[in-house]
């Protein structure tokens, strides 16, 4: 008899056909690229080796234009690299304000259950939801850092943010201890 916390069993569909099709596609696509790379590697001047290499390559498809006598270059697709997202990506600002911010670096647990890491870009705020991203800008020098809220505090009058040591060091000298900041709550 199932308990009240158990769910009815659902039949599971097999993922084997999908996995097999994916692997087969990867092998076929990879095999074509491998043949192009192997053919492009032989750049020696030995005519017998060049003729043997040409025999190993698949014949080009017929075309209406005359065949070129120069050797084919490897595909440009093999040389492409991953494109990283642009650093100028802008986030929507949901709210902002100005207040005093300090830093803390005592090893302790955070209010959301994480172990506090003074080298992470995190902060404490009294009421913002956990995992909210906040851009904090030092009004004196214009330096800014984006932090993630993972704790509650500060509990000192006049301050609205407690930054981790690493986050504070990004915008001010640690020896200052407290600085005036502009904060922007990001979407």
C-alpha positions as CSV (number, residue, x, y, z in Angstrom):
1,X,0.0,0.0,0.0
2,X,1.6,3.3,-1.0
3,X,2.0,5.9,1.7
4,X,0.4,9.3,1.4
5,X,3.8,10.8,0.4
6,X,4.5,8.5,-2.4
7,X,3.7,9.3,-6.0
8,X,2.0,6.9,-8.4
9,X,4.5,5.2,-10.7
10,X,4.8,6.6,-14.2
11,X,6.1,4.4,-17.0
12,X,9.6,5.7,-18.1
13,X,10.3,6.1,-21.7
14,X,13.6,4.7,-22.9
15,X,16.2,7.3,-24.0
16,X,18.3,4.7,-25.8
17,X,17.0,5.5,-29.3
18,X,17.7,9.2,-28.8
19,X,21.1,8.5,-27.4
20,X,22.0,6.1,-30.3
21,X,20.8,8.7,-32.9
22,X,22.9,11.4,-31.2
23,X,26.0,9.3,-31.1
24,X,25.6,8.2,-34.7
25,X,25.1,11.8,-35.9
26,X,28.2,12.9,-33.9
27,X,30.3,10.1,-35.5
28,X,29.1,10.9,-39.0
29,X,29.7,14.6,-38.6
30,X,33.1,14.1,-36.9
31,X,34.2,11.5,-39.4
32,X,33.8,14.0,-42.3
33,X,35.8,16.7,-40.4
34,X,38.5,14.1,-39.6
35,X,38.9,13.2,-43.3
36,X,39.2,16.9,-44.2
37,X,41.9,17.5,-41.5
38,X,43.9,14.3,-42.4
39,X,43.9,15.4,-46.1
40,X,45.1,18.9,-45.1
41,X,47.9,17.7,-43.0
42,X,50.1,16.3,-45.8
43,X,52.0,19.2,-47.2
44,X,55.1,17.3,-48.3
45,X,56.6,17.7,-51.8
46,X,56.7,13.9,-52.6
47,X,54.5,13.5,-55.7
48,X,53.7,9.8,-54.9
49,X,52.5,10.8,-51.4
50,X,50.4,13.7,-52.8
51,X,48.8,11.4,-55.4
52,X,48.1,8.8,-52.8
53,X,46.6,11.5,-50.6
54,X,44.4,12.7,-53.4
55,X,43.2,9.2,-54.1
56,X,42.2,8.9,-50.4
57,X,40.0,12.0,-50.5
58,X,36.5,11.8,-51.8
59,X,36.0,13.2,-55.2
60,X,34.4,16.7,-55.3
61,X,30.9,17.0,-56.5
62,X,30.6,18.0,-60.2
63,X,30.2,21.7,-60.9
64,X,29.8,23.9,-64.0
65,X,33.0,25.8,-63.3
66,X,36.5,24.6,-64.2
67,X,38.4,22.8,-61.4
68,X,41.0,24.8,-59.6
69,X,44.6,23.6,-59.6
70,X,45.5,25.0,-56.1
71,X,45.2,22.7,-53.1
72,X,42.0,23.0,-51.0
73,X,42.3,24.6,-47.6
74,X,40.8,23.1,-44.5
75,X,37.2,24.1,-43.6
76,X,36.9,27.4,-41.7
77,X,34.4,25.7,-39.5
78,X,37.1,23.6,-37.9
79,X,38.9,26.8,-36.8
80,X,36.0,28.6,-35.1
81,X,36.1,29.2,-31.4
82,X,33.3,29.7,-28.9
83,X,32.1,33.3,-28.7
84,X,31.7,34.6,-25.2
85,X,28.9,36.9,-24.3
86,X,29.7,40.6,-24.5
87,X,30.8,42.3,-21.3
88,X,28.6,45.3,-22.1
89,X,25.5,43.3,-21.3
90,X,23.2,45.6,-19.3
91,X,20.9,44.4,-16.6
92,X,17.5,45.9,-15.7
93,X,17.6,48.0,-12.5
94,X,14.6,47.4,-10.2
95,X,15.5,49.9,-7.5
96,X,18.3,52.0,-6.2
97,X,19.5,54.1,-3.3
98,X,22.4,55.5,-1.4
99,X,23.7,54.4,2.0
100,X,26.8,53.4,4.0
101,X,28.4,50.0,3.4
102,X,30.9,48.1,5.5
103,X,32.5,44.7,5.2
104,X,32.9,41.6,7.3
105,X,35.1,38.6,7.1
106,X,34.5,36.5,10.2
107,X,34.1,32.8,9.3
108,X,30.4,32.0,10.1
109,X,27.3,30.6,8.6
110,X,25.1,32.8,6.5
111,X,21.3,33.3,7.0
112,X,20.6,31.3,3.8
113,X,22.6,28.3,5.1
114,X,25.8,28.7,3.1
115,X,29.2,28.8,4.7
116,X,30.5,32.4,4.5
117,X,33.3,32.9,2.0
118,X,35.1,36.2,2.5
119,X,36.6,35.8,-1.0
120,X,33.3,35.6,-2.8
121,X,31.4,38.6,-4.1
122,X,28.5,38.4,-1.7
123,X,26.7,40.8,0.7
124,X,24.2,41.0,3.6
125,X,21.0,43.1,3.5
126,X,18.2,43.3,5.9
127,X,15.3,42.6,3.6
128,X,16.3,41.8,0.0
129,X,15.5,38.2,-1.2
130,X,18.4,35.8,-1.1
131,X,20.3,35.5,-4.4
132,X,19.3,39.0,-5.5
133,X,22.1,40.6,-7.5
134,X,23.0,44.2,-6.5
135,X,25.5,46.5,-8.2
136,X,27.3,48.5,-5.5
137,X,29.2,51.6,-6.6
138,X,31.6,53.7,-4.4
139,X,30.4,57.3,-4.7
140,X,33.9,58.6,-3.9
141,X,35.8,56.8,-6.7
142,X,33.2,55.4,-9.1
143,X,34.3,51.8,-8.7
144,X,31.6,49.2,-8.7
145,X,31.0,45.5,-8.1
146,X,28.0,43.2,-8.5
147,X,27.3,41.1,-5.4
148,X,24.8,38.4,-4.5
149,X,22.7,38.7,-1.3
150,X,23.2,35.6,0.8
151,X,23.0,36.9,4.4
152,X,21.1,39.3,6.7
153,X,22.5,42.4,8.2
154,X,24.1,44.8,8.9
155,X,22.9,45.5,12.4
156,X,24.6,48.8,12.8
157,X,22.5,52.0,12.5
158,X,23.0,53.9,9.2
159,X,24.3,51.0,7.2
160,X,22.3,49.1,4.6
161,X,24.9,46.7,3.2
162,X,27.6,44.4,4.7
163,X,29.9,43.4,1.9
164,X,32.3,40.4,1.9
165,X,35.9,41.3,2.2
166,X,36.6,40.6,-1.5
167,X,33.6,42.8,-2.6
168,X,34.6,45.7,-0.4
169,X,38.2,45.5,-1.7
170,X,36.9,45.8,-5.3
171,X,35.5,49.3,-4.5
172,X,37.5,50.7,-1.6
173,X,40.6,50.2,0.6
174,X,39.9,47.7,3.4
175,X,41.5,50.1,5.9
176,X,38.6,52.6,5.3
177,X,36.1,50.1,6.8
178,X,33.0,52.0,5.8
179,X,32.2,53.9,2.6
180,X,29.2,55.6,1.1
181,X,27.8,53.6,-1.8
182,X,25.0,53.8,-4.4
183,X,23.3,50.4,-4.8
184,X,21.2,49.2,-7.7
185,X,19.0,46.1,-7.4
186,X,19.4,44.2,-10.6
187,X,16.8,41.9,-12.3
